[in-house]
Amino acid sequence: MRRRDFIAGLGSAAVRPWVASAQQTVPVIGYLGNGTHETGLYVNALKRGLSEAGYVEGRDLVIEYRWAEYRLERLPALAADLVRHRVALIVAGTTPAALASKAATNLIPIVFQIAADPVATGLVASLSRPGGNATGIYNLIVDLAAKRLELLHEMVPAATSIAFLTNPTDPAFAEPEARELQAAARILGLRLLALNVSDNSEFEGAFAALAHERVGALLIGGEAVFGNNRDPLVALASRYRVPAMHPSREHTEAGGLMSYGTNLSDIFREVGGYAGRILKGEKPANLPVQQAAKVELVINMKTAKALGLTLPLTLLGRADEVIE
């Protein structure tokens, strides 16, 4: 094979370090995500973690990005493409991305950030001893679903009917989250209406449906299509004047009413740190899956006032942060 044909086969993004220095090569890692580059809100946090481990993109490593654009059926082919490129490591930003990566290779290390139980989904043998080629961070979003509904009900106690946005194309996440929410709704005596959304083009229709059903509040699911699209969701909740519980603090900072969950920016930073450790020679089989330790309740007071809500003092007292 001619040398220029070989270089062309690597892809332009992977070539730059070799062009800069024929004497020195740097690792190429893959990033596999559900959405688009524009909605990859946590990629910068990942790169911070890598940088702290000594790997700066463009200097010490190259990242090959693959985005499914919310067509989750594309993930297996994208993962297989990264394997063909012989990347040194794959970072999987979601549960479906992690499952697709695991199905594509049992040799290339995988570092994941996921919401579904990594043992139940077959990604690892156990949290303490993963035992294979995958490890990462378990963000506990599903585990916190019932508490999120409880807090939303406390914020809007008059709402007896609450809708929640869910993505049925991601069953590994959507099904356990729905079970948690349905069980909590029965205990709280609430009517829970599931609104199926598979990509951001369906947001408007979902909000129109909740308005038609006259629901009193909205819980936005923790799946990536919602986590990656904070601005349109915050804007729609404001326009339809519906009190909404969001999946992460970034949504509340952007004007959402409230959020309860783990800090995903911190989690992706930790993923970057794990990736750096593996690039330095550690084995994913020996790196325990970390469970997110920090859970935050964040309330946006300005949004609450705009919605005409009187915040319960008990809720304010438990808030980790109140945005004025």
N, C-alpha and C positions, 0 to 999 in steps of 0.2 A: 504494500500500500504506500502511495506517495505521502510524504510528510504533510503537505498542505491539505490533502484529503482527510487525513487523520485529525488534524486540527479543526477543520470545518465540521467534522462530525461531533466534536465536543460542544458546539454551540458558542455563539459569540460571547455570552456572559462568562463562560468558563475559560476563555482564551486569554483574557486580559493579563493575568499574572504571568503567564508564560511569555507573552509578548514583551512584558516589562523586564523579565529576567529569565533567560533561557537556562541559567545555572540553578535556579531555585524554583521549586514548585510549592504550592500551597494547597491545603485540602479544599475540596469542593463538597459542600453539603446540600441536601435538598430540603425545601420547605413545601409541605403539602397542606393546602387549606380549602375550605368549602366555598369561600366567596370569591372576591376579586381583589386585586392589589389595592384598589382604592378603598376597600372596606376592611383591609387587614389592619385593624386598629392597634393590635398588640405586637406587630412586627418590630417596632422600635424598641419595645421592652425586651423582646428576645435578643435583639442586637446589643442592648446594654449588658445583658447577662453574659453574652459571648465576649464582649469587650473586657468585662471585668475578669474573665478567665484568660485573657490575653489574645483574643481572636477578633480583630477588627475587619469588618467586611471591606473588601477592596485592597486590604494590606496583608492580612494574615490568612484570609479564607475567602472563598467565593460561595455565594448562596444561589442555587438554582431554584426559582420559585415556580410552583405549579398551582394553578387556581381552577377549581371546578365550576366557578360562576354559578353556584347553587344547584347545579345539575349533579347530584351526588352519584349518579350512575357513571359519571366520568372518572371518579376517583381511582378505580382499579387500573384503568389505562394510564392515568397520570403517575400513579405509584410505580407501575411497570416501566414507564419511561425513565424515572429517576434511577431505577435499578439498572436499566440498560446503560445509563450514563456512568455507572459505577461510582456513585457518590460515596463519600466516606461515612455518611450518616444521614438519616432522614428525621427531620423534625415534623411531627404530625400535630397540627394545631387544633384538631377536633376529634371526637370519637370516631366518626366515619372515616376520617383520614388515617387514624391510627389502625383501624381494622383493615383498610385497604392496603396499607403499608405492610402490616403483618402477613397478609395473604400473599403479598408480592415477594417477600424475602424472609428467610429465617437466618440470614447471615449478616446483612448490613444492620448496624445498630439503629434502633428507633428510639427517639425521645418524644414522649407525647404529653399533651395537656388535654385531659378529657373530663367529661362530666359523668359518664356512665362508669359503673363499677368495673375496674380493669380485670378483676378475677372472674366475675360473672360473664364478661364478654370474651374471655379466653385469651386476653392479651398477655397475662402473666400468670404464673403458677400461684403466687401469693404476693402480698404487698411487701413483706420483709425480704423475701428471696424470689425475685422475679423469675430467675432460672432460664431465661431465653435471651433473645436479642432486643427486648423492649423494656423500657422503664420510663418514669416521668413523674408527673404531678396529677393527682386526683383532686379536682376542684370542688367536689361535694355539692354542686348546684342541685342535683336531683335530691340529695338528702335534706336540703334546706327548703324544698318546695312547700311543704306543709306549713312551715314557720312563716314563709313569705305570705301565704294566703291568710294566716292568722293575723299578721301585722297589718295587712291591707284591710281586713275586716275591722280591726281595731281603729284604723284611721277613718273608715267610712262605715260605722256601725249600722246606719240605716239601709245600707245596700244588702238586700236579701238575694239578689241575683248578680253573680259575678262571671264575667267572661275570661277565658284565658287563650292566648295565642300559642299554638303548637304546630310543629312541623312534622307531618306524618311520614315524610320521606326519610326521616332519621329515626327509625323505630327503636334503636338501641338506647336512645336518649328519651324520645317522646313517650314511649310506653311506660317506663317506670315513673317518669315525672307525672304523667296523667294518673297513674294509680295512687301516688302520694297525694295529689291534689283532690282526687275524688274521695279518698278516705277522710281527708281533713274537712272537706265540704260537708260530709255527712255528720261529722261530730259538731261542726259549727252551725248546722241547720241551713246551709246555703244551697241555692240552685247554681250549678256550675255549667257554663255553656262553653264548649270547646269550639274554637274557630281555627280551621286548618289553613296554614299559610306555608308555602314551600319556597317562595322567593319574594323579593321586595316589591315586585310588580303587583302582588296580591294584597299589600297592606291596606290600600284605600278601600277595597271591597270588604275586608274584614272589619274595618272601623264602621263602614256603612251598615254592616250586619249587626254589630253590637248596638248601634243607635236604634235600628229597627226593633231590636229585641228589648230595648229600654233597660239594659243592664246598668247597675249602679256603680260598677267599678271594673277595672281590667287588670289582670295579671299577665304580664308579658313573659313568655317562656324563656328558658335559659339556653335554648339551642342557638347555634352560631348565626343563623340568618337574622335573629333578633339582636344578638350581642354585637354583630358587625354593623348594624344599621341604626345607631342610636338617634341620629338627627332626624330622619323622617318619622321615626316612631314618636319621639318627643313632640315634634310638630303636629302630628295627627292627634295625639292625646290632648294637646292644647286646643286644637281647632274643634274637636268634638266635645271638649270640656268634660273629659272622663278622667276621674282619679285613677292613676295607673301605678302599679308596682313594677319597677324595672329590674332587670337582672344584674346590673352592675353600677357602681358609683359613677362611672363615666356618663351614664345616662342622666343621673340626677344632677351632676355638674353641668350638663348641657341643658338643663331646664325641666327634667322629669320630676315628678312629685316625690318619689321615694324609691329606695333600693335596699335590698338586703342580700348579702352574699359575700363571696370571697373577692379579694382584690386581684383581678385578672392580670393587671399590669405586673404586680409582684410575682404572680405565678409564671408568666411568660419569661420574666427575668430569671427565675429559678430554672426554667427549662433551658435557657441559654447557658446557665452555669453548669448544668448536668451535661449538656452537649460538649462544652469545653473540657470537662473532666474525661469524657469518653474519647475525645480527639487526642487527649494526652496519654491515653492508653488504658484507662479503666474500662471494665467490662459491664455492660448493662445488667447482666445476670446477677452481679454483685452489688448493684446500687438499688437500695430499697425504693419502692414507689412512695413518694412523699404525699401526705394528705394536707391540703390547705389548712393552715392553723388560724388564720386571721379572718374573722367574719365581721362585716360592718353594716350597721343600719345608718343610712344617710337620708336626710329629709331636706327638701328644698322649701323653705318657708315662704319665699316669694311666690312659688307656684301654688302652694296651699292657699295663700290669700287670694290669688287670682281665681281659684276654683270655689272660693267662699267657704273653705273648710276651717273649722275650729279644731286645732290639734289637741288631742288629749295630753294632759300633763304627764301621765304615766308613760306615754309613747315618747314624748320629748325627752324625758329623763333617761330613757334607755338609748337614745340616739348617740351614735359615735361621733356624728357630725351633723350640724344644722347649718345649711347654707342660707344666708340671709338675702 
